[in-house]
Amino acid sequence: MQTLIVRFVRDESGATAIEYGLIIAGLSGAIIGVVNAIGPKVLAQFNQVNGLNK
């Protein structure tokens, strides 16, 4: 039983997957923040171009 616990504590195979998950979550948050910040400006540009073509 003790060897099973020691082997479990030393096992780091899932750590990499968790790290990649955290990196993806951080990048997703950054992308969402940038899109929310520039979204209204892009929409205004599209509306301006659409108004010029009428």
Predicted model as a PDB file, atoms N, CA, C, CB and O in Angstrom, pLDDT in the B-factor column:
MODEL        1                                                                  
ATOM      1  N   MET A   1       0.820  -1.188   0.000  1.00 81.00           N  
ATOM      2  CA  MET A   1       0.000   0.000   0.000  1.00 81.00           C  
ATOM      3  C   MET A   1       0.866   1.253   0.000  1.00 81.00           C  
ATOM      4  CB  MET A   1      -0.934  -0.003   1.198  1.00 81.00           C  
ATOM      5  O   MET A   1       0.548   2.232  -0.676  1.00 81.00           O  
ATOM      6  N   GLN A   2       1.941   1.225   0.746  1.00 80.00           N  
ATOM      7  CA  GLN A   2       2.839   2.368   0.823  1.00 80.00           C  
ATOM      8  C   GLN A   2       3.502   2.624  -0.527  1.00 80.00           C  
ATOM      9  CB  GLN A   2       3.902   2.143   1.904  1.00 80.00           C  
ATOM     10  O   GLN A   2       3.668   3.779  -0.918  1.00 80.00           O  
ATOM     11  N   THR A   3       3.880   1.579  -1.239  1.00 87.00           N  
ATOM     12  CA  THR A   3       4.502   1.770  -2.554  1.00 87.00           C  
ATOM     13  C   THR A   3       3.506   2.372  -3.547  1.00 87.00           C  
ATOM     14  CB  THR A   3       5.044   0.429  -3.095  1.00 87.00           C  
ATOM     15  O   THR A   3       3.900   3.146  -4.419  1.00 87.00           O  
ATOM     16  N   LEU A   4       2.232   2.029  -3.427  1.00 80.00           N  
ATOM     17  CA  LEU A   4       1.203   2.595  -4.290  1.00 80.00           C  
ATOM     18  C   LEU A   4       1.067   4.096  -4.061  1.00 80.00           C  
ATOM     19  CB  LEU A   4      -0.140   1.898  -4.049  1.00 80.00           C  
ATOM     20  O   LEU A   4       0.934   4.859  -5.017  1.00 80.00           O  
ATOM     21  N   ILE A   5       1.100   4.521  -2.813  1.00 83.00           N  
ATOM     22  CA  ILE A   5       0.997   5.947  -2.477  1.00 83.00           C  
ATOM     23  C   ILE A   5       2.230   6.700  -2.961  1.00 83.00           C  
ATOM     24  CB  ILE A   5       0.822   6.137  -0.955  1.00 83.00           C  
ATOM     25  O   ILE A   5       2.113   7.800  -3.501  1.00 83.00           O  
ATOM     26  N   VAL A   6       3.403   6.120  -2.772  1.00 82.00           N  
ATOM     27  CA  VAL A   6       4.639   6.764  -3.216  1.00 82.00           C  
ATOM     28  C   VAL A   6       4.638   6.898  -4.735  1.00 82.00           C  
ATOM     29  CB  VAL A   6       5.877   5.964  -2.742  1.00 82.00           C  
ATOM     30  O   VAL A   6       5.030   7.937  -5.265  1.00 82.00           O  
ATOM     31  N   ARG A   7       4.208   5.874  -5.426  1.00 82.00           N  
ATOM     32  CA  ARG A   7       4.151   5.919  -6.889  1.00 82.00           C  
ATOM     33  C   ARG A   7       3.144   6.966  -7.362  1.00 82.00           C  
ATOM     34  CB  ARG A   7       3.781   4.536  -7.456  1.00 82.00           C  
ATOM     35  O   ARG A   7       3.393   7.658  -8.350  1.00 82.00           O  
ATOM     36  N   PHE A   8       2.017   7.090  -6.675  1.00 76.00           N  
ATOM     37  CA  PHE A   8       1.004   8.089  -7.013  1.00 76.00           C  
ATOM     38  C   PHE A   8       1.537   9.503  -6.821  1.00 76.00           C  
ATOM     39  CB  PHE A   8      -0.251   7.884  -6.164  1.00 76.00           C  
ATOM     40  O   PHE A   8       1.281  10.370  -7.656  1.00 76.00           O  
ATOM     41  N   VAL A   9       2.268   9.753  -5.747  1.00 74.00           N  
ATOM     42  CA  VAL A   9       2.808  11.083  -5.464  1.00 74.00           C  
ATOM     43  C   VAL A   9       3.873  11.468  -6.489  1.00 74.00           C  
ATOM     44  CB  VAL A   9       3.396  11.132  -4.044  1.00 74.00           C  
ATOM     45  O   VAL A   9       3.968  12.634  -6.873  1.00 74.00           O  
ATOM     46  N   ARG A  10       4.666  10.509  -6.931  1.00 78.00           N  
ATOM     47  CA  ARG A  10       5.742  10.795  -7.886  1.00 78.00           C  
ATOM     48  C   ARG A  10       5.263  10.891  -9.333  1.00 78.00           C  
ATOM     49  CB  ARG A  10       6.800   9.733  -7.787  1.00 78.00           C  
ATOM     50  O   ARG A  10       5.995  11.395 -10.185  1.00 78.00           O  
ATOM     51  N   ASP A  11       4.063  10.425  -9.626  1.00 74.00           N  
ATOM     52  CA  ASP A  11       3.540  10.427 -10.990  1.00 74.00           C  
ATOM     53  C   ASP A  11       3.196  11.849 -11.419  1.00 74.00           C  
ATOM     54  CB  ASP A  11       2.300   9.517 -11.100  1.00 74.00           C  
ATOM     55  O   ASP A  11       2.361  12.501 -10.793  1.00 74.00           O  
ATOM     56  N   GLU A  12       3.833  12.331 -12.480  1.00 70.00           N  
ATOM     57  CA  GLU A  12       3.601  13.680 -12.984  1.00 70.00           C  
ATOM     58  C   GLU A  12       3.061  13.665 -14.411  1.00 70.00           C  
ATOM     59  CB  GLU A  12       4.886  14.488 -12.926  1.00 70.00           C  
ATOM     60  O   GLU A  12       3.173  14.671 -15.113  1.00 70.00           O  
ATOM     61  N   SER A  13       2.486  12.567 -14.852  1.00 70.00           N  
ATOM     62  CA  SER A  13       2.051  12.467 -16.243  1.00 70.00           C  
ATOM     63  C   SER A  13       0.879  13.382 -16.556  1.00 70.00           C  
ATOM     64  CB  SER A  13       1.678  11.046 -16.564  1.00 70.00           C  
ATOM     65  O   SER A  13       0.755  13.818 -17.701  1.00 70.00           O  
ATOM     66  N   GLY A  14       0.021  13.692 -15.607  1.00 72.00           N  
ATOM     67  CA  GLY A  14      -1.111  14.568 -15.863  1.00 72.00           C  
ATOM     68  C   GLY A  14      -0.789  16.038 -15.718  1.00 72.00           C  
ATOM     69  O   GLY A  14      -1.600  16.887 -16.089  1.00 72.00           O  
ATOM     70  N   ALA A  15       0.373  16.355 -15.189  1.00 73.00           N  
ATOM     71  CA  ALA A  15       0.734  17.756 -14.955  1.00 73.00           C  
ATOM     72  C   ALA A  15       0.861  18.530 -16.265  1.00 73.00           C  
ATOM     73  CB  ALA A  15       2.047  17.841 -14.173  1.00 73.00           C  
ATOM     74  O   ALA A  15       0.465  19.694 -16.333  1.00 73.00           O  
ATOM     75  N   THR A  16       1.397  17.913 -17.284  1.00 80.00           N  
ATOM     76  CA  THR A  16       1.573  18.596 -18.561  1.00 80.00           C  
ATOM     77  C   THR A  16       0.233  18.943 -19.175  1.00 80.00           C  
ATOM     78  CB  THR A  16       2.383  17.737 -19.523  1.00 80.00           C  
ATOM     79  O   THR A  16       0.070  20.042 -19.706  1.00 80.00           O  
ATOM     80  N   ALA A  17      -0.724  18.044 -19.119  1.00 82.00           N  
ATOM     81  CA  ALA A  17      -2.050  18.311 -19.675  1.00 82.00           C  
ATOM     82  C   ALA A  17      -2.724  19.461 -18.938  1.00 82.00           C  
ATOM     83  CB  ALA A  17      -2.927  17.053 -19.607  1.00 82.00           C  
ATOM     84  O   ALA A  17      -3.391  20.290 -19.558  1.00 82.00           O  
ATOM     85  N   ILE A  18      -2.558  19.516 -17.644  1.00 85.00           N  
ATOM     86  CA  ILE A  18      -3.150  20.611 -16.864  1.00 85.00           C  
ATOM     87  C   ILE A  18      -2.483  21.938 -17.234  1.00 85.00           C  
ATOM     88  CB  ILE A  18      -3.007  20.340 -15.340  1.00 85.00           C  
ATOM     89  O   ILE A  18      -3.159  22.958 -17.363  1.00 85.00           O  
ATOM     90  N   GLU A  19      -1.173  21.923 -17.401  1.00 88.00           N  
ATOM     91  CA  GLU A  19      -0.463  23.147 -17.783  1.00 88.00           C  
ATOM     92  C   GLU A  19      -0.922  23.639 -19.151  1.00 88.00           C  
ATOM     93  CB  GLU A  19       1.055  22.909 -17.792  1.00 88.00           C  
ATOM     94  O   GLU A  19      -1.149  24.835 -19.334  1.00 88.00           O  
ATOM     95  N   TYR A  20      -1.061  22.731 -20.107  1.00 91.00           N  
ATOM     96  CA  TYR A  20      -1.550  23.132 -21.425  1.00 91.00           C  
ATOM     97  C   TYR A  20      -2.972  23.669 -21.329  1.00 91.00           C  
ATOM     98  CB  TYR A  20      -1.494  21.951 -22.405  1.00 91.00           C  
ATOM     99  O   TYR A  20      -3.313  24.628 -22.021  1.00 91.00           O  
ATOM    100  N   GLY A  21      -3.788  23.082 -20.503  1.00 91.00           N  
ATOM    101  CA  GLY A  21      -5.152  23.567 -20.310  1.00 91.00           C  
ATOM    102  C   GLY A  21      -5.170  24.979 -19.752  1.00 91.00           C  
ATOM    103  O   GLY A  21      -5.977  25.805 -20.178  1.00 91.00           O  
ATOM    104  N   LEU A  22      -4.293  25.262 -18.809  1.00 94.00           N  
ATOM    105  CA  LEU A  22      -4.211  26.618 -18.244  1.00 94.00           C  
ATOM    106  C   LEU A  22      -3.716  27.622 -19.275  1.00 94.00           C  
ATOM    107  CB  LEU A  22      -3.286  26.632 -17.023  1.00 94.00           C  
ATOM    108  O   LEU A  22      -4.196  28.755 -19.317  1.00 94.00           O  
ATOM    109  N   ILE A  23      -2.773  27.221 -20.095  1.00 95.00           N  
ATOM    110  CA  ILE A  23      -2.281  28.109 -21.143  1.00 95.00           C  
ATOM    111  C   ILE A  23      -3.390  28.422 -22.140  1.00 95.00           C  
ATOM    112  CB  ILE A  23      -1.077  27.482 -21.863  1.00 95.00           C  
ATOM    113  O   ILE A  23      -3.563  29.575 -22.535  1.00 95.00           O  
ATOM    114  N   ILE A  24      -4.136  27.410 -22.545  1.00 96.00           N  
ATOM    115  CA  ILE A  24      -5.242  27.609 -23.489  1.00 96.00           C  
ATOM    116  C   ILE A  24      -6.307  28.502 -22.876  1.00 96.00           C  
ATOM    117  CB  ILE A  24      -5.855  26.259 -23.904  1.00 96.00           C  
ATOM    118  O   ILE A  24      -6.857  29.366 -23.559  1.00 96.00           O  
ATOM    119  N   ALA A  25      -6.606  28.306 -21.603  1.00 97.00           N  
ATOM    120  CA  ALA A  25      -7.601  29.150 -20.938  1.00 97.00           C  
ATOM    121  C   ALA A  25      -7.141  30.603 -20.897  1.00 97.00           C  
ATOM    122  CB  ALA A  25      -7.871  28.642 -19.514  1.00 97.00           C  
ATOM    123  O   ALA A  25      -7.943  31.510 -21.123  1.00 97.00           O  
ATOM    124  N   GLY A  26      -5.878  30.833 -20.616  1.00 97.00           N  
ATOM    125  CA  GLY A  26      -5.345  32.194 -20.595  1.00 97.00           C  
ATOM    126  C   GLY A  26      -5.386  32.851 -21.965  1.00 97.00           C  
ATOM    127  O   GLY A  26      -5.763  34.017 -22.086  1.00 97.00           O  
ATOM    128  N   LEU A  27      -5.000  32.111 -22.992  1.00 97.00           N  
ATOM    129  CA  LEU A  27      -5.049  32.656 -24.344  1.00 97.00           C  
ATOM    130  C   LEU A  27      -6.484  32.940 -24.776  1.00 97.00           C  
ATOM    131  CB  LEU A  27      -4.387  31.696 -25.325  1.00 97.00           C  
ATOM    132  O   LEU A  27      -6.749  33.950 -25.429  1.00 97.00           O  
ATOM    133  N   SER A  28      -7.399  32.064 -24.420  1.00 98.00           N  
ATOM    134  CA  SER A  28      -8.807  32.280 -24.761  1.00 98.00           C  
ATOM    135  C   SER A  28      -9.328  33.549 -24.094  1.00 98.00           C  
ATOM    136  CB  SER A  28      -9.661  31.065 -24.341  1.00 98.00           C  
ATOM    137  O   SER A  28     -10.043  34.331 -24.721  1.00 98.00           O  
ATOM    138  N   GLY A  29      -8.981  33.753 -22.845  1.00 97.00           N  
ATOM    139  CA  GLY A  29      -9.400  34.961 -22.142  1.00 97.00           C  
ATOM    140  C   GLY A  29      -8.836  36.212 -22.781  1.00 97.00           C  
ATOM    141  O   GLY A  29      -9.529  37.225 -22.883  1.00 97.00           O  
ATOM    142  N   ALA A  30      -7.586  36.152 -23.212  1.00 97.00           N  
ATOM    143  CA  ALA A  30      -6.969  37.300 -23.865  1.00 97.00           C  
ATOM    144  C   ALA A  30      -7.639  37.601 -25.202  1.00 97.00           C  
ATOM    145  CB  ALA A  30      -5.476  37.052 -24.071  1.00 97.00           C  
ATOM    146  O   ALA A  30      -7.883  38.763 -25.528  1.00 97.00           O  
ATOM    147  N   ILE A  31      -7.933  36.577 -25.961  1.00 97.00           N  
ATOM    148  CA  ILE A  31      -8.592  36.770 -27.256  1.00 97.00           C  
ATOM    149  C   ILE A  31      -9.981  37.363 -27.067  1.00 97.00           C  
ATOM    150  CB  ILE A  31      -8.684  35.438 -28.021  1.00 97.00           C  
ATOM    151  O   ILE A  31     -10.372  38.274 -27.797  1.00 97.00           O  
ATOM    152  N   ILE A  32     -10.723  36.857 -26.103  1.00 97.00           N  
ATOM    153  CA  ILE A  32     -12.064  37.375 -25.838  1.00 97.00           C  
ATOM    154  C   ILE A  32     -11.986  38.837 -25.413  1.00 97.00           C  
ATOM    155  CB  ILE A  32     -12.770  36.535 -24.752  1.00 97.00           C  
ATOM    156  O   ILE A  32     -12.806  39.650 -25.840  1.00 97.00           O  
ATOM    157  N   GLY A  33     -11.022  39.172 -24.587  1.00 97.00           N  
ATOM    158  CA  GLY A  33     -10.854  40.556 -24.160  1.00 97.00           C  
ATOM    159  C   GLY A  33     -10.536  41.494 -25.314  1.00 97.00           C  
ATOM    160  O   GLY A  33     -11.085  42.593 -25.390  1.00 97.00           O  
ATOM    161  N   VAL A  34      -9.659  41.073 -26.209  1.00 96.00           N  
ATOM    162  CA  VAL A  34      -9.302  41.908 -27.360  1.00 96.00           C  
ATOM    163  C   VAL A  34     -10.491  42.067 -28.298  1.00 96.00           C  
ATOM    164  CB  VAL A  34      -8.106  41.303 -28.118  1.00 96.00           C  
ATOM    165  O   VAL A  34     -10.749  43.166 -28.789  1.00 96.00           O  
ATOM    166  N   VAL A  35     -11.208  40.997 -28.547  1.00 96.00           N  
ATOM    167  CA  VAL A  35     -12.372  41.079 -29.434  1.00 96.00           C  
ATOM    168  C   VAL A  35     -13.430  41.999 -28.842  1.00 96.00           C  
ATOM    169  CB  VAL A  35     -12.965  39.680 -29.683  1.00 96.00           C  
ATOM    170  O   VAL A  35     -14.034  42.790 -29.566  1.00 96.00           O  
ATOM    171  N   ASN A  36     -13.661  41.907 -27.545  1.00 96.00           N  
ATOM    172  CA  ASN A  36     -14.629  42.792 -26.904  1.00 96.00           C  
ATOM    173  C   ASN A  36     -14.167  44.250 -26.933  1.00 96.00           C  
ATOM    174  CB  ASN A  36     -14.870  42.350 -25.463  1.00 96.00           C  
ATOM    175  O   ASN A  36     -14.996  45.158 -26.988  1.00 96.00           O  
ATOM    176  N   ALA A  37     -12.875  44.478 -26.896  1.00 96.00           N  
ATOM    177  CA  ALA A  37     -12.354  45.843 -26.898  1.00 96.00           C  
ATOM    178  C   ALA A  37     -12.444  46.489 -28.276  1.00 96.00           C  
ATOM    179  CB  ALA A  37     -10.914  45.851 -26.422  1.00 96.00           C  
ATOM    180  O   ALA A  37     -12.799  47.663 -28.382  1.00 96.00           O  
ATOM    181  N   ILE A  38     -12.128  45.745 -29.332  1.00 96.00           N  
ATOM    182  CA  ILE A  38     -12.108  46.344 -30.666  1.00 96.00           C  
ATOM    183  C   ILE A  38     -13.379  46.065 -31.463  1.00 96.00           C  
ATOM    184  CB  ILE A  38     -10.914  45.836 -31.434  1.00 96.00           C  
ATOM    185  O   ILE A  38     -13.550  46.610 -32.553  1.00 96.00           O  
ATOM    186  N   GLY A  39     -14.259  45.242 -30.948  1.00 94.00           N  
ATOM    187  CA  GLY A  39     -15.481  44.889 -31.664  1.00 94.00           C  
ATOM    188  C   GLY A  39     -16.339  46.078 -32.059  1.00 94.00           C  
ATOM    189  O   GLY A  39     -16.738  46.176 -33.219  1.00 94.00           O  
ATOM    190  N   PRO A  40     -16.638  46.988 -31.134  1.00 93.00           N  
ATOM    191  CA  PRO A  40     -17.465  48.148 -31.506  1.00 93.00           C  
ATOM    192  C   PRO A  40     -16.815  49.036 -32.573  1.00 93.00           C  
ATOM    193  CB  PRO A  40     -17.758  48.981 -30.273  1.00 93.00           C  
ATOM    194  O   PRO A  40     -17.514  49.599 -33.416  1.00 93.00           O  
ATOM    195  N   LYS A  41     -15.491  49.165 -32.544  1.00 93.00           N  
ATOM    196  CA  LYS A  41     -14.796  49.972 -33.550  1.00 93.00           C  
ATOM    197  C   LYS A  41     -14.910  49.331 -34.934  1.00 93.00           C  
ATOM    198  CB  LYS A  41     -13.313  50.149 -33.167  1.00 93.00           C  
ATOM    199  O   LYS A  41     -15.123  50.023 -35.930  1.00 93.00           O  
ATOM    200  N   VAL A  42     -14.769  48.025 -34.988  1.00 93.00           N  
ATOM    201  CA  VAL A  42     -14.885  47.315 -36.261  1.00 93.00           C  
ATOM    202  C   VAL A  42     -16.316  47.419 -36.784  1.00 93.00           C  
ATOM    203  CB  VAL A  42     -14.471  45.830 -36.103  1.00 93.00           C  
ATOM    204  O   VAL A  42     -16.525  47.621 -37.980  1.00 93.00           O  
ATOM    205  N   LEU A  43     -17.285  47.283 -35.911  1.00 91.00           N  
ATOM    206  CA  LEU A  43     -18.686  47.402 -36.309  1.00 91.00           C  
ATOM    207  C   LEU A  43     -18.981  48.804 -36.852  1.00 91.00           C  
ATOM    208  CB  LEU A  43     -19.611  47.087 -35.116  1.00 91.00           C  
ATOM    209  O   LEU A  43     -19.703  48.949 -37.838  1.00 91.00           O  
ATOM    210  N   ALA A  44     -18.428  49.823 -36.216  1.00 91.00           N  
ATOM    211  CA  ALA A  44     -18.618  51.189 -36.694  1.00 91.00           C  
ATOM    212  C   ALA A  44     -18.004  51.370 -38.082  1.00 91.00           C  
ATOM    213  CB  ALA A  44     -18.002  52.193 -35.707  1.00 91.00           C  
ATOM    214  O   ALA A  44     -18.583  52.051 -38.928  1.00 91.00           O  
ATOM    215  N   GLN A  45     -16.857  50.777 -38.320  1.00 92.00           N  
ATOM    216  CA  GLN A  45     -16.227  50.867 -39.640  1.00 92.00           C  
ATOM    217  C   GLN A  45     -17.078  50.190 -40.706  1.00 92.00           C  
ATOM    218  CB  GLN A  45     -14.832  50.239 -39.609  1.00 92.00           C  
ATOM    219  O   GLN A  45     -17.256  50.728 -41.799  1.00 92.00           O  
ATOM    220  N   PHE A  46     -17.603  49.009 -40.387  1.00 91.00           N  
ATOM    221  CA  PHE A  46     -18.468  48.313 -41.342  1.00 91.00           C  
ATOM    222  C   PHE A  46     -19.730  49.119 -41.621  1.00 91.00           C  
ATOM    223  CB  PHE A  46     -18.839  46.921 -40.816  1.00 91.00           C  
ATOM    224  O   PHE A  46     -20.174  49.193 -42.767  1.00 91.00           O  
ATOM    225  N   ASN A  47     -20.306  49.717 -40.600  1.00 90.00           N  
ATOM    226  CA  ASN A  47     -21.507  50.536 -40.802  1.00 90.00           C  
ATOM    227  C   ASN A  47     -21.197  51.765 -41.642  1.00 90.00           C  
ATOM    228  CB  ASN A  47     -22.102  50.961 -39.455  1.00 90.00           C  
ATOM    229  O   ASN A  47     -22.021  52.171 -42.461  1.00 90.00           O  
ATOM    230  N   GLN A  48     -20.038  52.358 -41.458  1.00 90.00           N  
ATOM    231  CA  GLN A  48     -19.639  53.523 -42.240  1.00 90.00           C  
ATOM    232  C   GLN A  48     -19.472  53.136 -43.702  1.00 90.00           C  
ATOM    233  CB  GLN A  48     -18.332  54.131 -41.690  1.00 90.00           C  
ATOM    234  O   GLN A  48     -19.948  53.845 -44.589  1.00 90.00           O  
ATOM    235  N   VAL A  49     -18.806  52.024 -43.962  1.00 90.00           N  
ATOM    236  CA  VAL A  49     -18.606  51.575 -45.341  1.00 90.00           C  
ATOM    237  C   VAL A  49     -19.953  51.216 -45.962  1.00 90.00           C  
ATOM    238  CB  VAL A  49     -17.639  50.358 -45.394  1.00 90.00           C  
ATOM    239  O   VAL A  49     -20.185  51.513 -47.134  1.00 90.00           O  
ATOM    240  N   ASN A  50     -20.823  50.598 -45.217  1.00 86.00           N  
ATOM    241  CA  ASN A  50     -22.145  50.238 -45.725  1.00 86.00           C  
ATOM    242  C   ASN A  50     -22.942  51.486 -46.060  1.00 86.00           C  
ATOM    243  CB  ASN A  50     -22.904  49.381 -44.705  1.00 86.00           C  
ATOM    244  O   ASN A  50     -23.683  51.487 -47.043  1.00 86.00           O  
ATOM    245  N   GLY A  51     -22.814  52.539 -45.282  1.00 84.00           N  
ATOM    246  CA  GLY A  51     -23.527  53.786 -45.543  1.00 84.00           C  
ATOM    247  C   GLY A  51     -23.020  54.496 -46.789  1.00 84.00           C  
ATOM    248  O   GLY A  51     -23.779  55.202 -47.452  1.00 84.00           O  
ATOM    249  N   LEU A  52     -21.742  54.315 -47.115  1.00 69.00           N  
ATOM    250  CA  LEU A  52     -21.177  54.971 -48.291  1.00 69.00           C  
ATOM    251  C   LEU A  52     -21.632  54.313 -49.584  1.00 69.00           C  
ATOM    252  CB  LEU A  52     -19.666  54.962 -48.217  1.00 69.00           C  
ATOM    253  O   LEU A  52     -21.660  54.961 -50.630  1.00 69.00           O  
ATOM    254  N   ASN A  53     -21.984  53.044 -49.527  1.00 56.00           N  
ATOM    255  CA  ASN A  53     -22.351  52.297 -50.726  1.00 56.00           C  
ATOM    256  C   ASN A  53     -23.822  52.438 -51.092  1.00 56.00           C  
ATOM    257  CB  ASN A  53     -22.022  50.847 -50.540  1.00 56.00           C  
ATOM    258  O   ASN A  53     -24.232  51.926 -52.134  1.00 56.00           O  
ATOM    259  N   LYS A  54     -24.618  53.099 -50.294  1.00 52.00           N  
ATOM    260  CA  LYS A  54     -26.052  53.202 -50.590  1.00 52.00           C  
ATOM    261  C   LYS A  54     -26.352  54.292 -51.561  1.00 52.00           C  
ATOM    262  CB  LYS A  54     -26.834  53.429 -49.341  1.00 52.00           C  
ATOM    263  O   LYS A  54     -27.513  54.504 -51.910  1.00 52.00           O  
TER     264      LYS A  54                                                      
ENDMDL                                                                          
END                                                                             
